[in-house]
Every structure is written in structure tokens, then in C-alpha cells.
């Protein structure tokens, strides 16, 4: 039997999950990839199917998870993660953050595996502290449209800490800030694929509200490096991983217009309810604990991302919705 480390990645066919699969294959792990393909896409990982150290299971992790053999690590990345996605499938979002993490932690306990969970800057809600350090408890509306995601992720953190303190499971919690890069879904509603998709289709760019709200965008390779380091650290509490380079959405739209050379203009639409006004990670902890900080500038990262979107087929570019969740509605 091979002495490769064995890692289970849930949400493996999604944007971040698929980049994690690539990274752990590169590090010569045995990767057990799991996804129910509601929002994930096999296309993101099919280049790994021929490898003997890669397996894929089409499974909903909100249901009991069975994995034969030993397991060293579990990365729980299954979840709808864009505001449009979790508005469309709110119950699944709540289930994967609650029942799903319970199953992962139970599995970790039996296998004596270390678990790293994908949490989010959404645990800070519409923050009143800026930038956001891990010690900030947040300003979340539990019954607003984002509540299904924010509260699922907050519950997920609480459950993870309970398994750590009560059962002694080794846990890691990454709070992920806005991340972008190749393999994002063009139609997931997030601002970067929305703007680039609009530019490529020759449509106007839709800025929500007056565009004065801020976000801080991290290139996916930087995020994956941060997660890799956190997994191998000995720190059980939440760590922010993100790029502190903050920008207003209006300025971001202008950057995309320059990048793509589109002749379209910006149009303004209503700001969605509870849309956070500002967001910027305080990464002091990641710097000191992990020696990590982002390396890829926004201009570099946007170029790489645009290259990816440019080579999509016309069908992919015009695809409005690819959801496959009818059978999962409970
Ligand atoms: N946004 C926008 N136009 C779009 C999509 C999003 O102006 O077509 C705004 C959205 O209102 C928010 C920001 O861009 O203020 C980031 O939105 P995203 O959905 O990417 O993620 P969030 O950080 O809000 O979870």
C-alpha cells in the first residue's frame, strides 16, 4: 500500500475545491474528491481522472459520508458560495454548513484525521470594524437574504470548535475573503465573473448601488498557498486569508473596462439587501503564524483570469444557468 497522505476534499468540483485538488495532487497526496455537482462542475477536475492517486465520488455530504481506508486530512469546501447561489438554494446552503460539517467532523473523529473548514468573511456580516480582525464577532442579519450562508458558516465554526474542545479533533478554520481566478463560474453572480462576462458579451457592466461599497480581492493561487500553510500549522482558531488591497466596486468596474477594452459603459442597479458596505481582511495573524501574505497583484491576477474567461466557448459564455439541483430540493 502506498504511504501517500490521503485527503478528502468536499466541494471538489467547485472553484476553490478544484484548485485544492490540483495543489494536493502536485504535492503527491492521494486525493478523494467529493461533490454533488449542484454548483460544481466535473470539467474543473476531469483532467485528474486518469491519475491513480485521484478518486471522485458524486455524493451530497449533507448525507452520511463513507470513505474506505485511512484518512489523514479533510477539507470541507462544499457549499454554494455566491449570493445568487445561496438565494437560489437556501436550504441546501444551510444543510451543507450544518449537517455536512457534522458528517465531516464525525468522519474525522473516527479516522483521526485533521479537518480544515472553509469559513468566510461573511461571518463578519456588514462589518462595523474595519479592517476585520479575527477577534471581531460580526454584524450579521440572521433573517436577511445572506443569513442562510452567514449563519450556516457561523454554525460550522461553532461545531468545529466543539469537536475540537470536546472530542479533541484537530481542526483548522480559514476565513476566506473575496477570491477570484480561473475556473470561477461565469454565471455565479459574483462581481468579477459578472463584469468580465458582460464585457465579453458586449453588455453594459452592472454596478449595484452607487458602487462606493468596497471589497478586497485575492488571487486564487495566493489563497490556496495560505490554506496549505494553515492546514500544516498547529493553530486551531480562525485565520483570515485574503488580500488587503481594497477597492470600490465602481473603480473595479473601471479596471475591468480597461482590462477588456470593452466600449460598453457602467449602468447602476439597486443595491441588494444587506450588501456589506466595506470589507478588508486584517491579515496580521496569517503573516505572523503562517509567514503568509499575498504575492499576486490585482492587475496580474486579473490578466490571468481574463485569459481563462476569453477561451470559453460561446455556449459557456452565454450559459445563463446550469443548475442541477431539482433532485436535491427537500
Ligand atoms: N456587484 C455589482 N454588480 C454585479 C455583481 C455584484 O456591483 O453584477 C457588487 C455587489 O453588490 C457587492 C460586490 O459587487 O457589493 C461584491 O459582490 P459579490 O457577489 O462578488 O460578493 P460579496 O462580496 O457581496 O459576497
Boltz pocket constraint, residues with backbone or C-beta under 6 A from the ligand:
constraints:
  - pocket:
      binder: B
      contacts: [[A, 81], [A, 82], [A, 83], [A, 178], [A, 189], [A, 190], [A, 191], [A, 192], [A, 194], [A, 195], [A, 206], [A, 207], [A, 208], [A, 209], [A, 213], [A, 215], [A, 249], [A, 271], [A, 272], [A, 275], [A, 276]]
      max_distance: 6.0
